[in-house]
Amino acid sequence: MADLPPLLPRAPHGGPTARLFTGLDFSVNANPYGPNPMLVRVLREADHAHYPDPTYREVRERLAAWHGVDVDEVALSVGASDLLHRLVRAFLPPGGTLLSLHAPFGELARAAALARARVEVIKDLPEQLPPGTALVYVGHPHNPTGRRSTPEELGRLADTCATTNALLIVDEAYAPFLPAHRLPRTASLLRLLSPGKAHGLVGARPAYALAAPEVVVRLDNLAPAWHLPAGTAAVLAALPEVGDFLAETLPRVRRDAQELAAALQRFVAVEHHSTPYLTLEVGDAARVTAALLEHGVRVRDCTSYGFPDRIRISTRLPGENARLVAAVRAVLEGGHCG
């Protein structure tokens, strides 16, 4: 049994827990104006009575045409987490190194640990990769800080990866919330997209990757048959036609997040880079998170990201944001929230 993967606890995430919670949840980074009603209709009308096409050819074709890539450059998934686990299994050997610009998404770090690989966190883009680096991870933008690199910087990093046969993973989960950047199309770069965040439909778990055919074939090789439910496949196929919802709601999300950051900056240090989420420097993140929960507000403790003094907050609707501001102020100033 020595060769079995180690038994590890689940990576911490925002959202519901086993504890009954009926307050306001600011721990999930999703469009508060969702879910996209057009995608909800697509989910309801999907053919759940029959097996889908096991190759998902039509879904791949629609996404490939939308992004201007070949159909064999599209890998489909139920959630980005599944793709990250498959990427580790396919490309990160035991003892190898995953290099991450700032702390990686928790599921990726857990996948690396299951593979008995190393995770090395860096604060700046590297000019050279440490020996043994097989995967490089960059959040674009990063969660929870909101920082992101330029396309030129990512292009140079992809070139660096190519020289050592490493694969660069660019996680674009929150890219739709920011002005578009055109990323380089190169064999050493994989774009990871999880559109459920922007469409307010995270429960459907739509995700896919754009990568070189030799990368996609390895990812598909590690997926079981019919790995995509009919509803999730239908949502992915419909994405090219439902952009009006994003055009209408995402400017409101940016405005609400900016106003929330401005209100909080009056009494606490805030880091915000136009993403729907922002971080607050609160000293003891675990204590403040617990105190806010008593006020009926759930936030994300950033200790697992390497920031034990920060909490992450994602904007909700303006009236709800006002309640959050009052609760944070009450907790930080030692008062009570009515």
N, C-alpha and C positions, 0 to 999 in steps of 0.2 A: 504493500500500500504506500510505499515511500514515494512512488512516482505520481500519486494523485495530486491534483491541485490543492493548495492549502485552503482550509476553511476560514473565510474572512467575513467580517461584518459588512453589511450593505453600506454603500457610500451615502452620506447624509444629503438630503434634498429638501427643498421647500415643499409647500403644499400640505395636504391632509396627513394626519398621523393617527395612531390608534386612539389617542385622546379625543373625546368628543369636543368639537370646537364649532361654535356658532357665531363667532365674531367676524372681523374683517381680515382677510388674508392678503397681506402685502408681500408674501414670500415667493410668489410665483411670477416669473417674468413673461407675461402674456398680455395680448391686446385686451384691455378692459372693455372695449366696445364690441367685442366678439360675443359669441362665435359668429363667423361669417355665415349669414343665413343661406347663401347659395350653396356653401359646402355642407351645411346641415341637411339641406334638401338632397344633395348628392349622396350623402351617407344613407339617408332613409330609403332612397330609391335604388340603391345598389342591389345586385342579385345575390342575396345571402343564401339562397336555396341550393346553389350549385357550386361546384369547385371552379375557381377562376382558371384562366389559362396559366399553366405552370411556368411559362416563360415570361408572362406579363409583357408580351411584345408590344401591344398597343400603348400601354402606359409608358414604356420606355421610348417609343417613337414620339409620343406627344411631348414628353419632357425634353428629348433630344432636339426636336425641331424648335422648341421654345428657346433653348439655350444655344442653339447653333452648333451642336456637337453631333457626333455619330451615335447611333443607337447603342453600340457596344461600349460606349463611354458612360453609361448610366447604370448605377447599382441602386436597387430599391431596398427599403427597410421599414420595419415597424419601430420607429424611434431611432434617434441618433445613437443611443446606447448600444443597440445591437450591432450597428456598423462599427462602432469603436471596438467592441469586443472581438468582432471578426477581423478587424485590422490588426489587432495585437496578435491574434492567433496566426494570421497569415504572414506577418512581417517582423514580429518582435521575438527573437529567440530567447530562451532562458539565459540570463546573464547579460543580455543586451540592454541598451539604454534608450529610454524615451526621454527626449529633451523637450521641455515645455517652457514657453515664454510666459512667465508668471504661473500660478498654480493651474494645473489642468482641470478639466471637468472631472468630477469625482468618479464617474463610471470608467473613464479612461485610466485613471490611476489604479482603480481596483482591478481592471483587466490586466494591467501590467503586473500587479502584485500576484495575481492568479497564475501568470505565466512565469513567475520568478524572475522578472526583469527589474531593472533599476529605473527610477524616475528622478531626473535631475531638473530642478527648477532654476531658470535664469531670469535676470531682470532686463536684459537688453538682447537684441537680436545678435546672434553670433556671426563672426566672420569665418570661423572654422568650427567644425563639429568635433566634440570629444570622441576619442576612439570607441568603437562599438556602438555608436549611435545608429539606430535603425529607423526610428520614427521621430519626427519633430512636430510638436503641436503648437498652434497659434490660434487663440480666440480672436475673431475678427468681426465685432469687437470682443474684448475679453470680458468674461464674467468672473468676478463681480465688479471690476474696476471701470469697465467701459472704454478702456484705452484700445486703440487699434493702430496697426501699422499701415503704411502707404502701399499701394500696389507695386511701386518701384522697390521698396524694401522687401516685400514678399517675393518679387521676381528674383532679386539677388539671393535671397535665402533658398529659393527653389534651385537656383544654379549651384549653390554650395552643396545642397543635398544631392544633386545629380552627380557630383564628382565622387561621392562616397557611396552611391546606391542607396541613400536614405530616402524616405518618403515624407514629404511635408503635408501635414493635415491642417487645412485652414477651416476652422469651425465657424460657419456663417449663420448660426442659429438666430442671432440678433441683428444681422446685417440689414434686413429689410426696414428696420426702424431708422436707419441712417441714410444719408445720400449715397447713391450707388457708386461703387468703385468697380472698374473692370479689371479682373485679375488675370494674370498670364495663364495661357493654356500650355502646359508643359507636362511631360511624362512623370516628373518628380513631384507634382503638386496634386493633391486631392481636395476638392471642395466638398464640404459636408454641410448639407442644408436640411433644416427641420422647420418647415413653413407653418407648422401648427402654432408656433409662438405668435407670429404676426397676424394670423387669421383667428386667434382666440379659440383654437380648437385642439388643445394639447392632448385631450383624451383620445382622439383618433390616432395619434402617434404617427403622422405622416413624416417620412424622412427619405432622403436619397443622397447619393454621392455622385459627383462628376469626376472622372479620373481616366487615366489611360486604359485601353482595353486589357492590357496584361494585369493591371490592378483589379479591374472589375471582375475578370474571370476568376481570380483567386477569392474575391469576396463572395461571388455567387457559389463557388465550390463549397464554401462553409455554411451556406444557408440550407435549411431543410426544404423539402418539397412544399409548395403552396405556403411559403413563409409569410405572405402578405394576405391578410383577410380582404374579402371583396370590398368592404367599405373603405378601408384605407387605400386600396388600389384605385378605387373610383375617385377619392379625394385627390390623389396625386395626378391622375389623368385630367382632372378638371382645373388644376392650378393655372394653366395659361389663360383661362377664360374668366377668372374671378378677381382680376386685379382692381376693379372699380372699388371694391370694399377697402382695399389698402389705400388707394388714393384718397378716399374720403376720411378714413379713420386715423391713419398714421400721423398726419399733421396735428390732429387733436391730441394724440398720445404725446407727441413731442412737446406741445404747448403745455399740457397738464404736468408733464415731468419737470419742465423748466420752472413752472410756477411753484411746484412742490419743493424743488431744490431751493428756490429763492426764499420761500417761507421758512424752511428749516435752517438756512444759512444765518438767520438772525440770531440763533442761539447755539448752533453746533457746527463743527467743521464738516463740510460736505465735499465729496468728490463726484462730479457729474460730467459726462461727456456726450450729452444729447441722447443717450440711450433711455429706454423706459425705466431703467433702474438706476439707483445711485447708492453710494455708501456713506455712512455717518461714522465719525470717530467718536465713540461713546465711552472709551475706557475699558470696562469689563463687558464684553459683548454678551457673554452667557447670562450675566446678571440682568442686563438691560432687556435682553430677549425675553427672559422669564417674567420680568416686571411688566413689560408691554402685554404679554399674554394675559396677565391678570386684568389688564384694562380692555381686554377683548380685541387685541391687535396682534396678529402674527407677522413676524419679520424673519429674515434669514440671518442667523448667527454666522459670521464669516470666519470663525476659527478654523474650520476645515480647509479654507482657502489660504491659510497662513496669516490671517489678520484677526488675532484674538481681541483686538480693540475696535473692531468695526461690525456694524450690522448693514445688511443690504435691504433696500426697500424698493419695490416696484410700484409705479403709479397705478392708482385706480381712478375712479371718477372723481371730479372736483370736490363734491360734498364729502365723500369718503376720505379724500386726502386731508381735508380740514380736520376731521376727527383724528386722523393719524398725527398731524402736527400737534394738536392739543395733548394727545397721549404721550408723545415723545417729550414734549416740553415738561409735562407733569412729572414724568419719571426722572428726567435729568435734573430737574430742579427740586426733586424730593417732595412734590406736591401730590395732589390727587386729581384724577380726571372724572368729571361728572358723567 
